């Protein structure tokens, strides 16, 4: 199955659950080295999803998941069935696994919550002006600012601000998507959701 078809099934599943406040695609993190195929916030938990289509290789999956685990409360690999056995070998036990069929996703392993996140990686997701406003600190560079905040702030507080930032940026378009979409999500629905510009918080 192609990546876009898997993403459609994943968006449909999250939409049907009804508790998803924010959805974003191709979400940059880990100092620009990674892009999460999909992220969601539901019940005050941030989840990251790495999609592996039939045509994808798994060469970099281990390092990709290491980055995911540093910032997301829950991490899932959503893959074509051909990759299942290899994904089981590569993915840490806390990483959940879905396999994609033509019409649905099947949960093969439930994700476990990550209790220790990386403060610097979480902070880097947010733009400098937003960080300065929230934490009342300043610095010459973005990295220096993140270091300052990390030194004086607890992980719990940084995570709270990160969820606030993502909700501010993506919740409005996600709500519109929920209101305008039926139970069956189409590819056009997915394009509409992720082509809408997120709120600018620079």
N, C-alpha and C positions, 0 to 999 in steps of 0.2 A: 504494500500500500504506500502511496506517495505521502510526503510530509504534510501537504496541505489538507489531504483527506483525513489524516490522523488528527490534525489540529482541529478540523471541523467537528469530529467526534468528541474531542476533549472539551471544546467550547460548549457543545450541546450538553454533555454530561454535567459540566459545572453550572450551566444555566438551569438545568432541570432540578438541581439540588436546591436552588432558591436562596441559599445563604451567601452567595458570592457578591461582595460589595465592589470589587475592583478586578478588572482583567487587563493585562497588557501583553503584547507580543514583541518578540525580539528585544527583550529588556536588557540593557547593558549593565554589567556589574564587574566586580573584581578588577578595578582600575582599567577598565576598557578591554580586558583580555577575554571576557566572556559575554555571550548574549543568551539569556534564557529564552527558549522557544516560546514559553508561555509562563506567566505568573498569575497568581490569584490571591485575594484576601477573602477569607471566610471565617466567621466566628473568631475574629481577632488573631488569626493565624495566617502567616505568609507562606505560600507554597510555590515551589519552582518545578517546572516540567521540562525535561529534556526529551525531545522526540527523535526517534531513530526509525527512519522509513526502511522499506525493503532494500533500497539502493544505497543506504548509508553504510559506512564502515564504522567499526567500534574502536578504532585505534586510539583515539584520544578520550574515550569515555571515562576512564579512571581519573584523569586530571580534571576533566570537566566536572565530574561529580564532587571532587575535592573542593572545588570552588563553590559549587552550589551549597554544599553542607556548611560553608562558612557564613552564609547570609540568610538562608531560608529555614523556616521552622520545620517544614516538611519538604522532602525532595522525592520526585517520582521520575522514573524512566518510562516513557510511553512508546512502545516499539511494535514493529511488525513481528508476527509470530516466529518468523525464521530466526530472529535474534534472541529469543527467550533464554535458551540454555546458556549462551555466552554472556548475556546481561546478568543472569544469576551469578555467574562466576566473578564478574568484574565489580558489580555494584556492592558496596558495603551493606550489611544486614539492615541498617536503619533506612535505606533507600527503598521506596516502594516501586512496584512494577505493574504496569498495565500492558496488556497486549491488545492490538487493534484488529477487529474483524470488520466485515463489510458494513455492518450497521450498528456496532456497539463496541465499547471497551470492556475488557474482562480483567478484573483485579486479580493478579497472581500473588502479590505480596503487599501487605499494608505497610505504609511508611511509619517509622517511629520518630517522635519529636526530637529535634536537635536542641539539647539543653545548653550547649556552649557555642555561641556564635562569635565571629570575629568583628570586634568593634570598628577597626579601621576600614574593613571591607564594607560594612553597613554604612559608615559615614560617607565613604567615597561615592555611593549611589546618589547622594543628594548634592545639589549645586551649592557653591560657596555662599551666595547671598542668603539662601534659605538656612544654611547652617549658622551663619553669623546672627541671623534674626532669632533663631530658636535657642541658641546656646550663649548668646551675648559675648562672643569671643571673636577675635580677628587675628589675621596672620598675613604674611607676605605671599604665601603660596597655598594652594588647596591642600597639599599633603601636610604642610606644617599646621594648617588649621585643624585637619583631622587628627593629627597627633596631639595637639593641645586639648581638643575636646575629649579624646580617648583617655587622656591622663587624668581628667577630673570628673568624668561621667561614668556611671555604671552601665553595664550592658543592657539592663532592663530599660533604662531611660532612652538610650540611643535607639533601641528597637522600637520603643513607643513612638519616637519622632519619625523613624523610617516608615512605619505603618501610616502615620498621619500624612506624611509626604505623598506616599503612593495613593492613598485615598483621595487627597486633594487633587492629584494629577489625573487620576483615571476613573474615579467613582461616577462622575456625571455621565460620561459617555457609556459606561457600563450600565447605569440605570436606564438610559434611553434604549440601549440594546435590549434589556429585559422587557421593557414596555412594548417594544415594536416587533418582538420576535415570538413566533409560535414555538410549540414543543419541538418541531423539526427545524433544526438550524441548517441553513443552506450555505454554500460557499459564498454567495453574494452577501449573506448576513455577516460572515466572518470578515470579508473585505470591508464592509461598511463599518464594522466595529473598530477595526484596527487602522482604517484610513482616516478616521476622525482625529483631528489634532488634539493631543492632551493639553490640559491647562498648563500654561507657561508659568513656572515659579522661579525663573532666573532673577 
